[in-house]
């Protein structure tokens, strides 16, 4: 595969997937993630997609994306915490304000 300083080119990853006779849908079904996660992993950090691609190509994730993983296979990027519904307050509607 062709590599960047930061890992493999997305086009090289896609070519290797095609060479193996696979597509994103098949990988997503086999490894329990979505097609979007596979696609997102080619553009930026997306752990489920990265792991599925890594397993499908039988190549450690830290080899494919050395900028995203250390040599132990641990992610080096921080995850953005998701907002929980408990922290979001609904704004009162005009009808509720009038009452």
N, C-alpha and C positions, 0 to 999 in steps of 0.2 A: 504494500500500500504506500501511497505517497504521503509524506508527513510534513507537517508544519513544525516550527519550533514549539508550538503549543499543542501539537498532536496531529492526528490525521485530518486531511481535508474532508469535508462533508461529502464531496463528490466521490472520493475514494471509498468512503464507508458505504455509500449507496451502490457503487459498482461492485464491491465485495459481496454485499447482500444479494444483488442480482446474480452474480457469478455462482453463488450457492443455490440458486433457484428459489430464493425466498423473496417476499415483499413485506412491506410494513404491516399489512393486515395479518399475515401469517405469524410474524414475530409477536405482534400484540396479543393475538389469541393464545399462542403457545406459552408466553411468559407472563400473562395476566396483567397487561397494561393496555392503554389506548393507543390508537394510531397517532393521535395528537402528541402523546408523550414521546413516541418514537421520533416524530418529526421535530418536536421541540428540542430534543437532546442533540440534534445536529446543529442547532443554532445557539444553544446555551445550556446551562445546567438544568437538568431534569432527571433526577435520580432514577425513577422507574424506567424511563426510556433508555438511559445510559446502561443500566444493568441488563435490560433485555437485549440491546444491541451487542453488548459485551459477551453475553452468553451465546447468542446466535452466531457470532463470529469466532467464538472460542478464543477470545483474546481478552486479557485483563483490562478492565476499565482504565487503570492508571497508564497503560501503554497507549490506548486510543486517545485519552484526554489527560496528558500529564499535567496540564494546567488546572485540572479540576480534582485530581486525586494525588495523594502522596504514594510512596512506594509500597506502603502497607495496604493500599486499597481504600483508605479513608478519604472522605470528601474534604477538600480544603476550602470550599466556598461556604459561606454562611447562608442559612435559610432565613427567609423573611417570615416572621411569624404571621399566621393568618388571624384576622380579626374574628372573634367569636360573636355570635348573635347577641350574647349577653352584654357586650360592650357597646352595641349600637342601639341608640334610642330613636324611636319613631317620632317624627315631628307631628304635632297635633294638626289635624285638618282644620279648615276654616269653620266647618260645622261644629267640630269639637271645641274650638276656641269660643264660638258664640254661645255655647251652652253653659 
